[in-house]
Amino acid sequence: MKIKKLELFTVPPRWLFLKVTTESGIVGWGEPIVEGRAQSVKAAVLEMEDYVIGRSANDIEDIWQVLYRGGFYRGGPVLTSAISGIEQALWDIKGKYHNMPIYDMLGGPVRHKMRVYGWIGGDKPSDVVAQARERYDQGYTAIKMNATAEMGWIDSYKKIDDVVERVDAIKSEFGNDLDVAIDFHGRVHKPMAKALLKELDKYNLMFIEEPVLVENEEVFQELKYYTSTPIATGERNYTRWGFKNLITKGYVDIIQPDLSHAGGILETKKIAAMAEAFDIAVAPHCPLGPIALAACLQLDFCTPNAFIQEQSLGIHYNQGSDVLDYLVDKGNFEYEKGYVKLLKKPGLGIEINEEYVREMDKVGHDWKNPIWRLEDGSLSEW
């Protein structure tokens, strides 16, 4: 079980895959990535290589502690994402070694299927009713869309009216047969967030995500006065220390740790347990590839307060390559009536098409998120 080699693959549309091989030939896969910073994370993984090669793949907790605490400077998206991908691959190896899914090694399943939602609308939402209908016809019972495009600190109520109009059109079409979540994406500042929350409250949304940037975490408490809709955030928080205030101070109703950013599978399990003690739900963030999604599902299946899973099949980022393209068995994530069935194969529960990964690594990518500006030329949050 000694770790022999780490290999990294930069693959379209915007992902980074990690293959960890043991001396006995068992292989594990991870997805260490920060969207738009793939090369930075790749360099971080390579810098950690010396701490990993030669270690037993069984020693997941100790390796995590060494990688996180042993470098003196810790945390942040790049370092924690590098650790996350390594950790995922080690769990994949351990599961294959013991012939068990990861959720069985973390206490066993608490559910036999996991609800998922689909994305609609793109970065700047339009034609949302037609796209919602497409998702509904595909069997989804829940969708999420971005609320708005660029928005200034204080902006026109026309933009608020546009958001309300889109939501109203979907709810008028589907009523409560289709659950709708709205992602503010951290684009909206406090004054406009308050106005939007107030206007949207009557639509009984599933949740509102990142109503403001999480670094303004104290604002979340104030925003609760303007809505009865559950408030979610967490994709830009790392490790249990990054979630401590959100959870213990009750700032949000739903946390959204990303298993490729927050520290991996076991670290997110610890975060979810903290949240459970404060009656907070978990909806893991995952607009990423098949390895990240498999890691999320392994957590979901053994986590009582996980209630829905983001997944990127058909998301607007995935043009040219999609989640299933990299799998040997494209039926792994078989969506039925808005759910994914329990993954029963060992480790992460998926088999990566390595030949295709190596082929697409030659194509690579240099994905960057767009830079948005307001009409006056000043920078806007994307």
KEKOL-435223 format. One line per 5 residues: number of its first residue (from 0); for each residue x, y, z of N, C-alpha, C. Coordinates in steps of 0.1 Angstrom, whole numbers, plus 5000, padded with zeros to 4 digits. Layout:
<nodes>
NUM) X,Y,Z,X,Y,Z,X,Y,Z; ...;
</nodes>
This chain:
<nodes>
0) 5008,4988,5000,5000,5000,5000,5009,5013,5000; 5022,5011,4998,5030,5023,4998,5028,5031,4985; 5027,5044,4986,5025,5052,4974,5037,5054,4966; 5036,5051,4953,5047,5050,4944,5048,5063,4935; 5037,5067,4930,5037,5078,4920,5025,5086,4920;
5) 5026,5099,4917,5015,5109,4915,5016,5114,4900; 5005,5114,4893,5004,5119,4880,4992,5129,4879; 4994,5140,4872,4984,5150,4870,4980,5152,4856; 4967,5154,4853,4962,5156,4840,4953,5168,4839; 4956,5177,4831,4948,5189,4829,4939,5187,4817;
10) 4926,5185,4820,4916,5181,4810,4905,5191,4808; 4900,5192,4796,4888,5200,4794,4876,5195,4801; 4866,5204,4804,4866,5218,4801,4875,5227,4810; 4877,5223,4823,4884,5232,4832,4889,5225,4845; 4892,5212,4843,4894,5203,4854,4909,5198,4855;
15) 4913,5194,4867,4926,5188,4869,4924,5174,4876; 4928,5164,4870,4927,5150,4876,4941,5146,4882; 4940,5138,4893,4952,5133,4899,4951,5117,4900; 4961,5110,4895,4962,5096,4896,4973,5092,4906; 4970,5085,4916,4979,5081,4926,4981,5065,4925;
20) 4993,5061,4923,4996,5046,4921,5004,5041,4933; 5000,5030,4938,5008,5023,4949,5017,5013,4943; 5027,5009,4952,5037,4999,4947,5030,4985,4944; 5018,4983,4950,5011,4970,4947,5002,4971,4935; 5002,4983,4929,4994,4985,4916,4980,4991,4918;
25) 4976,4993,4930,4962,4998,4932,4963,5013,4929; 4953,5018,4922,4953,5032,4917,4941,5039,4923; 4943,5052,4927,4932,5060,4932,4932,5073,4924; 4920,5079,4923,4919,5091,4915,4913,5102,4924; 4918,5115,4922,4913,5126,4929,4912,5138,4919;
30) 4905,5148,4924,4902,5160,4915,4906,5173,4923; 4919,5176,4923,4924,5188,4929,4924,5200,4920; 4914,5209,4922,4913,5220,4912,4907,5232,4918; 4912,5244,4914,4905,5256,4916,4902,5261,4902; 4889,5263,4900,4885,5268,4886,4892,5281,4883;
35) 4900,5280,4872,4908,5292,4867,4922,5292,4873; 4925,5283,4882,4939,5283,4888,4944,5269,4887; 4942,5261,4876,4946,5247,4875,4961,5246,4876; 4969,5255,4870,4983,5253,4871,4989,5256,4885; 4982,5265,4892,4987,5268,4905,4985,5256,4914;
40) 4973,5249,4913,4970,5238,4921,4979,5226,4917; 4982,5225,4904,4991,5214,4899,5005,5216,4906; 5010,5228,4906,5023,5231,4913,5022,5228,4927; 5011,5231,4934,5010,5228,4948,5010,5213,4951; 5003,5205,4943,5003,5190,4944,5018,5185,4943;
45) 5025,5190,4933,5038,5185,4930,5048,5189,4942; 5045,5201,4948,5053,5205,4959,5051,5196,4971; 5039,5190,4972,5035,5181,4983,5040,5166,4981; 5044,5164,4969,5047,5150,4965,5057,5143,4974; 5067,5150,4979,5078,5144,4987,5072,5140,5001;
50) 5061,5146,5005,5055,5142,5018,5045,5130,5016; 5043,5126,5004,5033,5116,5001,5039,5103,4996; 5049,5104,4986,5055,5092,4981,5062,5084,4992; 5060,5071,4992,5066,5063,5002,5058,5060,5015; 5047,5069,5016,5038,5067,5027,5028,5056,5024;
55) 5022,5050,5034,5011,5040,5032,4999,5048,5029; 4992,5044,5019,4979,5050,5015,4968,5048,5025; 4971,5040,5035,4961,5038,5046,4961,5049,5055; 4972,5057,5056,4974,5067,5066,4968,5080,5062; 4956,5080,5059,4949,5092,5053,4949,5104,5063;
60) 4945,5102,5075,4945,5113,5085,4958,5119,5088; 4968,5111,5090,4982,5116,5093,4988,5123,5081; 4986,5118,5069,4990,5125,5057,4984,5138,5055; 4970,5139,5058,4963,5151,5057,4969,5161,5067; 4971,5157,5079,4977,5166,5090,4991,5171,5086;
65) 4999,5162,5080,5012,5167,5075,5011,5177,5064; 5003,5174,5055,5001,5184,5043,4995,5197,5048; 4986,5197,5057,4979,5209,5061,4987,5217,5071; 4993,5210,5081,4999,5217,5092,5014,5218,5091; 5020,5208,5083,5034,5207,5082,5041,5218,5074;
70) 5034,5225,5066,5040,5236,5058,5040,5249,5064; 5036,5250,5077,5035,5263,5085,5024,5272,5080; 5025,5277,5067,5014,5284,5061,5003,5275,5056; 4991,5277,5060,4980,5268,5057,4968,5274,5052; 4959,5266,5046,4946,5271,5042,4946,5278,5029;
75) 4934,5283,5025,4933,5290,5012,4929,5280,5001; 4924,5286,4990,4919,5277,4980,4929,5268,4973; 4941,5273,4970,4951,5265,4963,4957,5254,4971; 4962,5257,4983,4968,5246,4991,4957,5236,4996; 4945,5241,5000,4935,5231,5004,4930,5223,4993;
80) 4929,5228,4981,4924,5221,4970,4934,5210,4966; 4947,5213,4967,4957,5203,4964,4956,5191,4974; 4954,5195,4987,4953,5184,4997,4940,5176,4994; 4929,5183,4990,4916,5176,4988,4918,5166,4977; 4924,5169,4966,4926,5159,4955,4934,5147,4960;
85) 4945,5149,4967,4953,5138,4972,4945,5130,4981; 4937,5136,4990,4929,5129,5000,4919,5120,4993; 4912,5125,4983,4902,5118,4976,4908,5105,4970; 4920,5107,4964,4927,5095,4958,4931,5085,4968; 4935,5089,4980,4938,5079,4990,4926,5071,4995;
90) 4915,5078,4996,4903,5071,5000,4898,5061,4989; 4900,5065,4976,4897,5056,4965,4906,5043,4966; 4919,5045,4969,4928,5034,4970,4924,5025,4982; 4921,5031,4993,4917,5024,5005,4905,5016,5003; 4895,5022,4997,4883,5015,4994,4885,5003,4985;
95) 4893,5004,4975,4896,4993,4966,4904,4982,4973; 4913,4986,4982,4920,4976,4989,4911,4968,4998; 4902,4974,5005,4893,4967,5014,4880,4962,5007; 4879,4965,4993,4867,4962,4985,4854,4967,4992; 4855,4980,4995,4843,4987,5001,4841,5001,4995;
100) 4829,5005,4993,4827,5019,4990,4832,5028,5002; 4835,5040,4999,4840,5049,5009,4830,5051,5020; 4817,5053,5016,4807,5055,5027,4806,5044,5037; 4809,5032,5033,4809,5020,5042,4820,5022,5052; 4831,5028,5048,4842,5030,5058,4840,5042,5067;
105) 4830,5050,5064,4827,5062,5072,4813,5060,5079; 4810,5048,5082,4798,5045,5090,4786,5039,5083; 4787,5038,5070,4777,5031,5063,4766,5041,5058; 4758,5036,5048,4748,5045,5042,4736,5048,5051; 4732,5061,5050,4720,5065,5057,4708,5067,5048;
110) 4711,5065,5035,4700,5066,5024,4704,5057,5013; 4694,5054,5004,4697,5045,4993,4697,5052,4980; 4695,5065,4980,4696,5074,4968,4698,5088,4973; 4703,5096,4964,4706,5110,4967,4700,5120,4957; 4693,5129,4962,4686,5139,4953,4697,5148,4947;
115) 4695,5152,4934,4704,5161,4927,4696,5172,4920; 4703,5183,4917,4696,5193,4909,4705,5197,4897; 4698,5202,4887,4704,5206,4874,4705,5221,4873; 4715,5226,4865,4717,5240,4863,4709,5245,4851; 4704,5257,4851,4699,5263,4839,4703,5278,4839;
120) 4702,5284,4827,4703,5299,4826,4717,5304,4823; 4728,5297,4825,4741,5302,4823,4745,5313,4832; 4756,5320,4829,4761,5331,4837,4751,5343,4837; 4745,5346,4826,4736,5357,4825,4723,5351,4821; 4714,5348,4831,4702,5339,4828,4693,5345,4818;
125) 4688,5337,4809,4678,5340,4799,4671,5327,4794; 4659,5328,4788,4652,5317,4783,4651,5306,4794; 4648,5310,4806,4649,5300,4817,4637,5291,4818; 4625,5295,4813,4614,5286,4814,4616,5274,4804; 4621,5276,4792,4624,5265,4783,4634,5256,4788;
130) 4645,5262,4795,4655,5253,4800,4650,5246,4812; 4642,5252,4820,4636,5245,4832,4627,5233,4827; 4620,5235,4816,4611,5225,4811,4620,5213,4806; 4631,5216,4800,4641,5206,4795,4646,5197,4807; 4650,5204,4818,4654,5197,4830,4643,5189,4836;
135) 4631,5194,4836,4620,5187,4842,4617,5175,4834; 4617,5176,4821,4615,5165,4812,4626,5154,4813; 4638,5158,4817,4648,5149,4819,4647,5141,4832; 4638,5145,4841,4635,5138,4853,4640,5146,4866; 4645,5158,4864,4650,5165,4876,4637,5171,4883;
140) 4638,5171,4896,4628,5177,4904,4632,5190,4911; 4645,5194,4908,4650,5207,4913,4660,5213,4904; 4661,5226,4903,4670,5233,4894,4676,5244,4902; 4687,5250,4897,4693,5262,4902,4698,5271,4891; 4696,5284,4893,4701,5293,4882,4707,5305,4889;
145) 4716,5312,4882,4721,5325,4887,4710,5335,4887; 4710,5344,4897,4699,5354,4898,4701,5365,4888; 4713,5370,4886,4715,5382,4878,4728,5382,4872; 4730,5391,4863,4744,5393,4857,4751,5404,4866; 4758,5413,4860,4765,5423,4868,4755,5432,4876;
150) 4759,5435,4888,4751,5444,4896,4760,5452,4905; 4758,5465,4905,4766,5475,4912,4762,5475,4927; 4770,5482,4935,4767,5483,4949,4753,5488,4952; 4749,5499,4945,4735,5503,4944,4731,5504,4929; 4721,5496,4926,4718,5495,4912,4703,5497,4909;
155) 4700,5496,4896,4686,5499,4892,4677,5488,4896; 4664,5492,4900,4654,5483,4904,4649,5475,4891; 4653,5480,4880,4650,5472,4867,4657,5459,4868; 4669,5458,4874,4675,5445,4875,4668,5436,4885; 4663,5442,4896,4655,5434,4905,4643,5429,4899;
160) 4636,5438,4891,4624,5433,4884,4627,5422,4874; 4638,5422,4868,4642,5412,4858,4644,5398,4865; 4650,5399,4877,4652,5386,4885,4638,5381,4889; 4630,5389,4894,4616,5385,4899,4608,5380,4887; 4609,5386,4876,4602,5382,4864,4606,5367,4860;
165) 4619,5364,4860,4624,5351,4856,4619,5341,4866; 4620,5344,4879,4615,5334,4889,4600,5332,4888; 4593,5343,4887,4578,5342,4886,4574,5334,4874; 4581,5335,4863,4578,5327,4851,4579,5312,4853; 4590,5308,4860,4592,5294,4863,4582,5289,4873;
170) 4579,5297,4883,4570,5292,4893,4556,5292,4888; 4553,5301,4879,4539,5301,4872,4538,5288,4864; 4549,5284,4857,4548,5272,4849,4547,5259,4856; 4555,5258,4867,4557,5246,4874,4551,5245,4888; 4548,5257,4894,4543,5257,4908,4553,5251,4917;
175) 4549,5242,4926,4558,5235,4935,4562,5222,4930; 4559,5219,4918,4564,5206,4912,4579,5206,4909; 4585,5218,4908,4599,5219,4905,4605,5229,4915; 4614,5224,4924,4620,5232,4933,4631,5241,4927; 4632,5253,4931,4641,5263,4924,4650,5269,4935;
180) 4663,5269,4932,4673,5276,4940,4679,5287,4932; 4682,5298,4938,4687,5310,4931,4701,5313,4937; 4711,5314,4928,4725,5317,4932,4728,5331,4929; 4730,5339,4940,4735,5353,4938,4750,5354,4935; 4757,5343,4937,4771,5341,4932,4780,5351,4938;
185) 4776,5357,4950,4785,5368,4956,4786,5380,4947; 4777,5381,4937,4777,5393,4928,4770,5405,4934; 4762,5403,4944,4753,5413,4949,4758,5418,4963; 4758,5431,4964,4762,5437,4977,4750,5439,4986; 4753,5442,4998,4742,5441,5009,4730,5450,5005;
190) 4731,5462,5001,4719,5470,4999,4709,5463,4989; 4715,5458,4978,4707,5452,4967,4702,5438,4971; 4711,5431,4979,4707,5418,4984,4694,5419,4993; 4694,5429,5001,4682,5430,5010,4669,5432,5001; 4670,5440,4991,4659,5443,4983,4655,5430,4975;
195) 4665,5423,4970,4662,5411,4962,4655,5400,4971; 4661,5398,4983,4655,5388,4992,4641,5391,4996; 4638,5404,4998,4624,5407,5002,4615,5404,4990; 4619,5408,4978,4610,5406,4966,4608,5391,4963; 4618,5383,4966,4618,5369,4962,4611,5360,4973;
200) 4609,5365,4984,4605,5357,4995,4592,5350,4993; 4583,5356,4985,4570,5350,4983,4570,5338,4974; 4581,5335,4968,4581,5324,4958,4585,5310,4963; 4587,5309,4977,4590,5296,4983,4602,5289,4976; 4613,5296,4975,4624,5290,4968,4631,5280,4977;
205) 4638,5270,4971,4644,5260,4979,4656,5266,4987; 4664,5274,4982,4674,5282,4989,4679,5293,4981; 4685,5303,4987,4693,5314,4980,4707,5312,4984; 4716,5312,4974,4730,5309,4976,4738,5321,4975; 4748,5322,4983,4758,5334,4983,4751,5347,4981;
210) 4742,5351,4989,4735,5364,4987,4745,5376,4987; 4756,5374,4995,4767,5383,4995,4780,5375,4996; 4791,5381,4994,4804,5374,4995,4806,5369,5009; 4812,5357,5011,4812,5351,5024,4822,5358,5033; 4831,5366,5027,4840,5374,5036,4832,5384,5044;
215) 4820,5387,5039,4811,5396,5047,4802,5388,5055; 4807,5378,5062,4798,5368,5069,4789,5374,5079; 4793,5385,5085,4784,5391,5095,4771,5397,5088; 4771,5399,5075,4759,5404,5068,4748,5393,5068; 4752,5381,5067,4742,5370,5066,4732,5371,5077;
220) 4736,5374,5089,4727,5375,5100,4716,5386,5098; 4721,5397,5092,4712,5408,5089,4702,5404,5078; 4707,5397,5068,4698,5393,5057,4687,5384,5061; 4688,5377,5071,4678,5368,5076,4665,5375,5079; 4666,5388,5082,4654,5395,5086,4645,5399,5073;
225) 4651,5396,5062,4644,5400,5049,4638,5389,5042; 4640,5376,5047,4635,5365,5040,4632,5353,5049; 4623,5345,5046,4621,5332,5052,4627,5321,5044; 4633,5324,5033,4639,5314,5024,4653,5309,5031; 4656,5296,5031,4669,5292,5036,4680,5298,5028;
230) 4690,5303,5036,4702,5309,5030,4714,5299,5030; 4721,5299,5019,4732,5289,5018,4745,5296,5014; 4756,5291,5018,4769,5295,5013,4780,5285,5017; 4792,5287,5012,4803,5278,5017,4812,5273,5006; 4810,5276,4993,4819,5270,4983,4833,5277,4984;
235) 4834,5289,4990,4847,5295,4991,4852,5295,5006; 4848,5285,5013,4853,5282,5027,4861,5270,5027; 4872,5269,5035,4881,5258,5034,4884,5253,5048; 4883,5240,5050,4885,5233,5063,4874,5237,5073; 4874,5229,5084,4864,5232,5094,4866,5245,5101;
240) 4879,5250,5101,4881,5264,5106,4875,5275,5098; 4874,5273,5085,4867,5282,5076,4852,5282,5077; 4847,5271,5083,4832,5270,5085,4828,5273,5099; 4837,5275,5108,4834,5276,5122,4824,5287,5126; 4827,5299,5121,4818,5310,5124,4804,5308,5117;
245) 4804,5304,5105,4792,5302,5098,4783,5293,5105; 4789,5282,5111,4781,5272,5118,4777,5276,5132; 4787,5280,5140,4785,5282,5154,4777,5295,5157; 4778,5305,5147,4770,5317,5149,4757,5317,5142; 4754,5306,5135,4741,5304,5129,4738,5314,5118;
250) 4749,5317,5110,4747,5327,5100,4739,5322,5088; 4739,5309,5085,4732,5303,5074,4724,5291,5078; 4716,5287,5069,4707,5275,5071,4713,5263,5064; 4721,5265,5054,4727,5254,5045,4742,5258,5043; 4750,5248,5045,4765,5250,5041,4767,5242,5029;
255) 4777,5247,5021,4780,5241,5008,4795,5239,5006; 4801,5231,5014,4815,5228,5012,4817,5221,4999; 4828,5224,4992,4832,5217,4980,4843,5207,4983; 4841,5195,4980,4850,5184,4985,4863,5185,4977; 4864,5193,4966,4877,5195,4960,4884,5208,4964;
260) 4878,5215,4973,4883,5227,4979,4885,5227,4994; 4875,5221,5001,4874,5223,5015,4883,5214,5023; 4890,5204,5017,4899,5196,5024,4897,5181,5022; 4887,5178,5013,4886,5164,5009,4873,5157,5016; 4873,5144,5016,4861,5137,5020,4860,5137,5035;
265) 4870,5133,5042,4869,5132,5057,4868,5145,5063; 4875,5155,5058,4874,5169,5064,4860,5174,5062; 4854,5172,5050,4840,5176,5048,4830,5168,5057; 4833,5156,5060,4825,5148,5069,4825,5155,5083; 4837,5159,5087,4838,5166,5100,4830,5179,5100;
270) 4831,5187,5089,4824,5199,5087,4809,5197,5088; 4804,5186,5081,4790,5183,5081,4785,5179,5095; 4794,5172,5103,4790,5168,5117,4789,5180,5125; 4798,5190,5124,4796,5203,5131,4783,5209,5128; 4780,5210,5115,4767,5216,5111,4755,5209,5116;
275) 4756,5195,5117,4744,5188,5122,4742,5191,5136; 4752,5194,5144,4750,5197,5158,4743,5211,5160; 4743,5219,5149,4737,5232,5150,4724,5232,5141; 4719,5220,5137,4707,5219,5129,4708,5226,5116; 4720,5225,5109,4722,5231,5096,4724,5220,5086;
280) 4718,5222,5074,4718,5212,5064,4731,5214,5055; 4733,5203,5047,4745,5203,5038,4741,5200,5024; 4746,5208,5015,4744,5207,5000,4757,5209,4993; 4765,5198,4992,4779,5200,4987,4779,5207,4973; 4789,5217,4972,4791,5224,4960,4799,5215,4950;
285) 4795,5214,4937,4802,5206,4928,4798,5209,4913; 4803,5220,4908,4802,5222,4894,4814,5217,4886; 4819,5205,4890,4832,5200,4886,4830,5187,4878; 4841,5179,4878,4841,5166,4871,4836,5154,4878; 4838,5142,4872,4832,5130,4877,4838,5125,4890;
290) 4851,5128,4892,4858,5124,4904,4853,5132,4916; 4852,5145,4914,4846,5154,4925,4832,5150,4928; 4824,5147,4918,4810,5143,4920,4809,5130,4928; 4818,5120,4924,4818,5107,4931,4821,5109,4946; 4831,5118,4948,4835,5120,4962,4824,5126,4970;
295) 4817,5136,4964,4805,5142,4970,4794,5131,4974; 4791,5123,4964,4781,5113,4966,4785,5103,4977; 4798,5099,4978,4802,5091,4989,4800,5097,5002; 4802,5110,5003,4798,5117,5016,4783,5118,5018; 4776,5121,5007,4761,5123,5009,4755,5110,5014;
300) 4760,5099,5009,4753,5086,5013,4755,5082,5027; 4764,5088,5034,4767,5085,5048,4765,5097,5058; 4759,5108,5053,4758,5120,5060,4743,5124,5062; 4738,5123,5074,4723,5125,5077,4718,5139,5072; 4726,5150,5074,4721,5163,5071,4724,5167,5056;
305) 4729,5159,5048,4730,5162,5034,4717,5160,5027; 4712,5170,5020,4698,5169,5015,4697,5170,5000; 4707,5176,4993,4707,5176,4978,4721,5179,4973; 4724,5174,4961,4737,5174,4956,4738,5182,4942; 4746,5192,4942,4749,5198,4929,4757,5189,4920;
310) 4754,5190,4907,4762,5182,4897,4762,5190,4884; 4773,5188,4876,4775,5197,4865,4771,5191,4851; 4764,5180,4851,4760,5174,4838,4752,5185,4830; 4757,5189,4818,4750,5198,4810,4751,5213,4815; 4760,5216,4824,4761,5230,4829,4768,5238,4818;
315) 4766,5251,4818,4771,5259,4808,4787,5260,4807; 4794,5256,4817,4808,5255,4817,4814,5243,4808; 4805,5233,4806,4810,5220,4801,4810,5219,4786; 4810,5229,4779,4809,5228,4764,4821,5221,4759; 4819,5211,4751,4830,5203,4745,4834,5191,4753;
320) 4832,5191,4766,4835,5179,4774,4825,5179,4786; 4821,5167,4790,4811,5167,4801,4815,5156,4811; 4807,5155,4821,4811,5146,4832,4812,5131,4828; 4803,5127,4820,4802,5112,4817,4813,5108,4807; 4819,5118,4800,4829,5115,4789,4841,5108,4795;
325) 4844,5110,4808,4857,5105,4814,4854,5092,4821; 4842,5086,4820,4839,5074,4827,4839,5062,4818; 4843,5050,4823,4842,5038,4815,4827,5034,4815; 4820,5034,4826,4806,5031,4827,4798,5044,4829; 4792,5048,4818,4785,5061,4818,4772,5060,4825;
330) 4768,5048,4830,4756,5046,4838,4759,5048,4853; 4771,5052,4857,4774,5053,4871,4765,5064,4878; 4763,5075,4871,4755,5085,4877,4741,5085,4870; 4734,5074,4872,4721,5073,4865,4710,5080,4873; 4706,5091,4867,4696,5100,4873,4682,5094,4871;
335) 4675,5092,4881,4661,5086,4880,4652,5094,4889; 4642,5101,4883,4633,5110,4891,4640,5119,4900; 4651,5125,4896,4658,5135,4903,4668,5129,4914; 4671,5116,4913,4680,5110,4923,4691,5102,4916; 4702,5100,4923,4712,5091,4920,4712,5079,4929;
340) 4713,5067,4924,4712,5056,4932,4726,5054,4939; 4725,5046,4950,4737,5043,4958,4748,5037,4949; 4760,5043,4950,4772,5037,4942,4777,5026,4950; 4778,5014,4944,4781,5002,4952,4795,4996,4949; 4802,5002,4939,4816,4997,4936,4825,5002,4947;
345) 4837,4996,4949,4846,5000,4959,4852,5014,4956; 4858,5020,4967,4864,5033,4966,4854,5043,4962; 4858,5052,4953,4849,5062,4948,4836,5057,4941; 4837,5045,4936,4825,5039,4930,4825,5041,4915; 4836,5046,4909,4836,5049,4895,4849,5043,4889;
350) 4849,5041,4876,4861,5037,4868,4864,5048,4858; 4876,5054,4860,4880,5065,4850,4885,5059,4838; 4881,5064,4826,4887,5060,4813,4900,5067,4812; 4911,5060,4816,4924,5066,4816,4929,5069,4802; 4926,5061,4793,4931,5063,4779,4925,5077,4774;
355) 4912,5079,4777,4906,5092,4773,4912,5103,4781; 4915,5101,4794,4921,5112,4802,4934,5116,4796; 4942,5106,4793,4956,5109,4787,4954,5116,4773; 4945,5112,4766,4942,5119,4753,4938,5133,4755; 4929,5136,4764,4924,5150,4766,4935,5158,4774;
360) 4944,5152,4781,4954,5160,4787,4963,5166,4777; 4964,5160,4765,4972,5166,4754,4965,5179,4749; 4952,5179,4750,4944,5191,4746,4945,5201,4757; 4943,5197,4769,4945,5206,4781,4935,5217,4781; 4937,5227,4789,4928,5239,4789,4936,5250,4797;
365) 4931,5262,4794,4936,5274,4802,4924,5282,4806; 4914,5275,4812,4901,5282,4815,4903,5293,4826; 4897,5304,4823,4897,5315,4833,4882,5321,4833; 4878,5325,4845,4865,5330,4846,4865,5344,4839; 4854,5349,4834,4853,5362,4827,4855,5373,4837;
370) 4860,5384,4832,4861,5397,4840,4850,5406,4835; 4841,5409,4845,4830,5417,4842,4832,5431,4847; 4826,5441,4839,4827,5455,4843,4813,5461,4842; 4810,5471,4850,4798,5478,4850,4798,5488,4839; 4787,5495,4836,4786,5504,4825,4796,5516,4827;
375) 4800,5519,4839,4809,5530,4841,4824,5526,4840; 4826,5513,4838,4840,5508,4836,4846,5501,4849; 4839,5502,4860,4844,5497,4872,4842,5481,4873; 4851,5475,4880,4850,5460,4880,4838,5455,4888; 4832,5445,4883,4820,5439,4889,4824,5424,4893;
380) 4817,5419,4904,4819,5405,4907,4813,5396,4897; 4820,5385,4894,4815,5376,4884,4807,5365,4891;
</nodes>
